[in-house]
Amino acid sequence: MMYRGEVVHGKGRGTRIGFPTLNFKIPDPFPYEHGIYAGWVSAGDRRYEAVFHYGPIPMFHESDPSLEAFLLDGVMLQKHSEISIEFIKKLREIKMFRTVHELTEQIGADIQEAKKALNS
């Protein structure tokens, strides 16, 4: 199911670790369990492969859920009037990482899994 994605300002951590993300206001209702997902971000007439994080961010001690997407082709969208998000497959549960290195290694693995899920 597709949801309208309202882009909000993030904290910039994704950019600092090499994986800039689009941050979204969480739609209400949003029936998904917390986790990491493969899916699509659509803006205008383009569609982008994405890895989504939905839920708390334990590494940064944030218990409030966030919804953010890393676009696999590396593009960073500017404000669009119409952005839609669509989850296709849950890749894994949210984990606690001890180091940024562990986190970035896992993100790399998530990207490979998302590519497989979206191109199958």
N, C-alpha and C positions, 0 to 999 in steps of 0.2 A: 504494500500500500504506500502511496506517495503522500508526503506531508509538506506543507508550505514551510520553508526554512527562513526564519527571520534572523539575519546575521547580527551578532552582538560583538562588542569589543572583548577580546580575550586578555590574558595576562602576559602574552609574549613568550611563554616558556617554550612552546613548540618551535618557534623560530630560533631561539637560543640553542636548542639541542639538534637543530638541523631538519626538523619536520614541522614546518609552519602549517597551522590548521585554521580552518574557518570555524568560528564558534557560533552556535545557534541558541536562540531561546528555545527551551524545550516545549514542543507543542502540547496542548492540553485538549483532549486526552492523548496520551502516547503509550500504547499498550505493551511496549517491549520491556524485557528484563534487562537489567544492567549487564554490560558486556562489551566486547569488541566485535564489530560487524563489518562485513564486506557489503558495499552497496553503491548507489549512484547519487551524484549531485547534478541536478539539471539547472541550467541558467540560460534563459533565452532559448535559442534553438540548439544548444550544445549540451552534451551529456558527458560527465566525467566519472571515471572509476574512483572509488574512495574507500578508505578505511575509517570507520566511525568509532569513537569512544563515547559510550553512554553510561554515566554513573559517577561515583565518587572517584577521587584521585588520591589513593592512599599514600603514594610516594611523597606528595606535597601536603599531606595532612589535611586534605579537603574532603569532608564527608557529604557536602551538598553535591548532588549530581550535576554533571555538565554534559553537554552534547557538542562534540566537535568532530570535524572531518579533515583528514589529510588526503588531498587529491593526488592520485598516483602519478599523473603526468607532470607534477610539480607546479602547475599553474596556480596563481593566487587570484581569485575572483575579487573584483571590486564590487561595490554595492550594485545589485541588480534589483529591479522591481519584482521579479519573479524568480525565486530560487526554490527548488523542490528537492527533498531528500527521500531516499528509498533504501531501506535495509533489505538485503537479499539473503544473507546467511550469517548466522552467529559463528564467529571464529573461535572465541574462547571467553572465559570468565575474566574479570578484572583481577590483576595480581598486584602484590606489593613488591617493589624492586628495591634492593639495597643501594644501588648506584645508578647514575644516569647511563653509564655504559651498558648495564644489564637491560635497562629500559630501551635504549636505542637498538640493541641487538634483537630484542623481542619485537619492536616495531618493524624492523627489517623482515623478520620471519612472518609477521602479520601481513605485510605487503605482498609477499610471495604467495601466501595462502589466499589472499583476496583476489589476486590476479587469476589464480586457478579457478576460484569460485565464480568469478564474473565472466570468464571466457570459456566455461564448460558448456 
